[in-house]
Amino acid sequence: MALRFYWYPKCGTCRNAKKWLDEHGLEYEEIHIVEQTPSQDELAQLYQTSGLPLKKFFNTSGKKYRELGLKDKVGTASEDELLKILSSDGMLIKRPIVTDGQSVTVGFKEEEFNNTWAK
């Protein structure tokens, strides 16, 4: 499976990740995370595959996150509620998300990309 690259083109971190993928010659399918927000089921799959805590999928520095007062909800809401919130608006999701179906990375840290995606 080619990589799936969930991103927001205006996001500098996403552009850096895209540049890294391009420089390493990796093929990927671009998915605009706001125009094609992942469904609750897709997010559940990404979350389960990643092994990360669900709160790592939230864009905690985003305006929407603050406006909706999600800081308090994230600690108390159920998994289903959190996945529903995430799937309601792509701007709430930390980006980029990269997956090959076996591994998932959230955000962009060059060292993590080197360890996970470098051939």
N, C-alpha and C positions, 0 to 999 in steps of 0.2 A: 504494500500500500504506500502510495506517495504520501508525503507529509501533508497534514491539514494545518493551515496557518490562519488562525482567527486573529484578525487585527483591525485597527482603526487607523486609516492612512494619515490622519492629522497628528497622531501620537508619535512623539520623538522616539520613545522606547521601541515602539513597533517598527519604525523605520530603521533603527539600529539593528533589530533582530532580522529584518528582511535583508539588510545589507550583509549581515553575517551569513545567512542562508545562501544568498547569491554568491558570495565570495567562496563558499565551500562547495559550490556546484550542486546543491541539493534541489531536487524537484519538489514542488509543493503546490497545493491548491490554496489560493487565497480566498478567505471568507471574511467579508466585511462584517465585523461583529455587531455593528449597530443596524445595518440594513438587513442582515441575515442572522439575527440573534439566535444562538443555539436554543433548542427546546429544552424543557425541563428534563426529558429523558436523555438527551445528548449531554447535558451538563452533569446529570447523575453518572453517566458512563465515564465522562472525563474525570470527574471527582473520584470515583471508585478506582479507576486505573491509575490515577496519579499517586494515591497513597497520602496525599496532603490533607491537612484539616480543611474543611469546607470554607472557613473564614478566609483562607488564602486566595479564594476565587473572587473575593470582593475588591473592587477598586476603592480602597479606603481613602484615597486622596482626592477622589472625584467629588464634584459639586453635588451631584445627585445623591450620593451616599450621605453627605452631610444634611442636605435638604430633607431627606426622608428619615433622618435620625436613626440610621441603621446601626450605629455603634452599639446601642443598648440591645437592639433586637438580635443581633448576631450571636450574642452570648446566651440567649434564652429560647430562641425559636427552634422548632424542630427542623430536621434535615429537609423534609418535604417543603416546609414553609420557606426555608432559605433558598432552595432550588427554584421554587415558584417565583420568589422575589428576583433572583438572578435572571431567570428566563423572561422576565417582564420588560427588561431594558438592558441593551448591550452596554450602555455607559456604566452600568453597575459592576460589570465583569472586569477583573484585572486582566490586562492584556500585555503582550500577545499570549495566546495559548497555542502550543504546537503539539501535535500528536501524530503517531504512526499507528495507533491502535494498540500498541504494546506499552509505550511510554508516553508521558505527558509532562510538558514543562509549562509553568505559568509565570509570566513576566520574562524579562531578559537579563540574564547574568551570563557574561561570556564564558566563564569557567563551566557553568552548568551546561551551556550549549555545547562546549567542547567535549564534555564528558558524555553527553546524551546523544548528540546528533552528528558529531564529526565522524567521518568514515575511517 
